Amino acid sequence: MPSEIYQGYEFYGSQYARFGTAVAAEIRRKVYGIDIGQQGWRSMDEQRQIVEILRKYSCRDVIDVACGSGGPSLAIAQAIGCNLTGVDVEQNAITAALGFAASLGKSDSTQFIVADCGKQLPFPDVSFDAVICIDAILHFAHRDDVMGDWHRLLRPNGILIFADAAVVTGAISKEEIIIRASQGSFVCVPVGYNEAALQSIGFKVIGSFDTTKIEAEIACNLVRVREKHRTALIREEGAEWFQSRQKFLSVTSELANNRKLSRLFYMASKL
Ligand SMILES: C[S@@+](CC[C@H](N)C(=O)[O-])C[C@H]1O[C@@H](n2cnc3c(N)ncnc32)[C@H](O)[C@@H]1O
């Protein structure tokens, strides 16, 4: 793992290494209602919304930036029949994605690669109709450059969809931010920052939704369901990891519930 990317304790690599265990799948089923390999705050309503947007704009070539296990974007590709490219910095995530794609018979219309999405991506200009990035922009140290690269990748009128779970909307203590920011790089921005950046880069914001309440619910449900599976999880993760993950999820839920840190979902089109 490239060490300059990670400033907190290593999280995603180990998480994806355990992604396929029975208990991990059971927790996703209980928390999200259905297991499509979620790793974040994406509800099934949001998943359906993404499908609708991509369908509405007839997107054929879609890239999922920081795709994680690839499961959610593979479900989208199945729903709309698009070509899918997934990129994530974690080899374990991409290994899971390749496995999912093969099991769905989707290997021909999908590609998954390991790359640092905080840097320019290794694809030609204007090669995609849609860029999706769910719950990962907060990991990029230079988001304006990243958005600029998304703009480069998109065809004219191409669609950008992303969710940012770190928009500052209240007073946050040092203790809270240390825990919330503990999993990989973390950059939070004030309200309005994303909209201004998108506009200056050459995007038109066509919609945004506040999904903070749903993030709070998902984080809270993860704490509760993981607690029920405590023994099995401690066997898999170790006691120290289990506790720090529970703490992270509790603080995430509290920050969202108290509207200190908000999650916003954006849709924009390339001008
Ligand atoms: C909260 S998860 C979201 C995964 C996926 N988008 C989803 O909705 O299920 C954040 C993802 O960002 C990835 N990530 C973090 N930093 C990254 C980077 N610099 N380049 C690419 N991926 C990165 C992690 O490996 C992880 O898969």
The ligand as an SDF file (V2000), in Angstrom:
LIG
                    3D

 27 29  0  0  0  0  0  0  0  0999 V2000
  -16.2650    4.5310    2.0740 C   0  0  0  0  0  0  0  0  0  0  0  0
  -15.4760    3.5300    0.8600 S   0  0  0  0  0  0  0  0  0  0  0  0
  -16.6310    3.6830   -0.4770 C   0  0  0  0  0  0  0  0  0  0  0  0
  -16.4930    2.5940   -1.5020 C   0  0  0  0  0  0  0  0  0  0  0  0
  -17.5100    2.6580   -2.6430 C   0  0  0  0  0  0  0  0  0  0  0  0
  -17.4370    3.9060   -3.3510 N   0  0  0  0  0  0  0  0  0  0  0  0
  -18.9160    2.3980   -2.1640 C   0  0  0  0  0  0  0  0  0  0  0  0
  -19.7650    3.2830   -2.2740 O   0  0  0  0  0  0  0  0  0  0  0  0
  -19.1710    1.2860   -1.6610 O   0  0  0  0  0  0  0  0  0  0  0  0
  -14.1210    4.5660    0.3410 C   0  0  0  0  0  0  0  0  0  0  0  0
  -13.2270    3.9370   -0.7050 C   0  0  0  0  0  0  0  0  0  0  0  0
  -12.2120    4.8530   -1.0960 O   0  0  0  0  0  0  0  0  0  0  0  0
  -11.0480    4.1180   -1.3910 C   0  0  0  0  0  0  0  0  0  0  0  0
   -9.9150    5.0450   -1.4010 N   0  0  0  0  0  0  0  0  0  0  0  0
   -9.4220    5.7750   -0.3740 C   0  0  0  0  0  0  0  0  0  0  0  0
   -8.3900    6.5350   -0.8020 N   0  0  0  0  0  0  0  0  0  0  0  0
   -8.2480    6.2870   -2.1280 C   0  0  0  0  0  0  0  0  0  0  0  0
   -7.3630    6.7650   -3.1340 C   0  0  0  0  0  0  0  0  0  0  0  0
   -6.4290    7.6680   -2.8610 N   0  0  0  0  0  0  0  0  0  0  0  0
   -7.4870    6.2740   -4.3820 N   0  0  0  0  0  0  0  0  0  0  0  0
   -8.4500    5.3570   -4.6760 C   0  0  0  0  0  0  0  0  0  0  0  0
   -9.3050    4.8580   -3.7670 N   0  0  0  0  0  0  0  0  0  0  0  0
   -9.2080    5.3340   -2.5140 C   0  0  0  0  0  0  0  0  0  0  0  0
  -11.0030    3.0660   -0.3050 C   0  0  0  0  0  0  0  0  0  0  0  0
  -10.1620    1.9910   -0.6180 O   0  0  0  0  0  0  0  0  0  0  0  0
  -12.4800    2.6910   -0.2370 C   0  0  0  0  0  0  0  0  0  0  0  0
  -12.7700    1.6340   -1.1340 O   0  0  0  0  0  0  0  0  0  0  0  0
  1  2  1  0
  2  3  1  0
  2 10  1  0
  3  4  1  0
  4  5  1  0
  5  6  1  0
  5  7  1  0
  7  8  2  0
  7  9  1  0
 10 11  1  0
 11 12  1  0
 11 26  1  0
 12 13  1  0
 13 14  1  0
 13 24  1  0
 14 15  1  0
 14 23  1  0
 15 16  2  0
 16 17  1  0
 17 18  1  0
 17 23  2  0
 18 19  1  0
 18 20  2  0
 20 21  1  0
 21 22  2  0
 22 23  1  0
 24 25  1  0
 24 26  1  0
 26 27  1  0
M  CHG  2   2   1   9  -1
M  END
$$$$
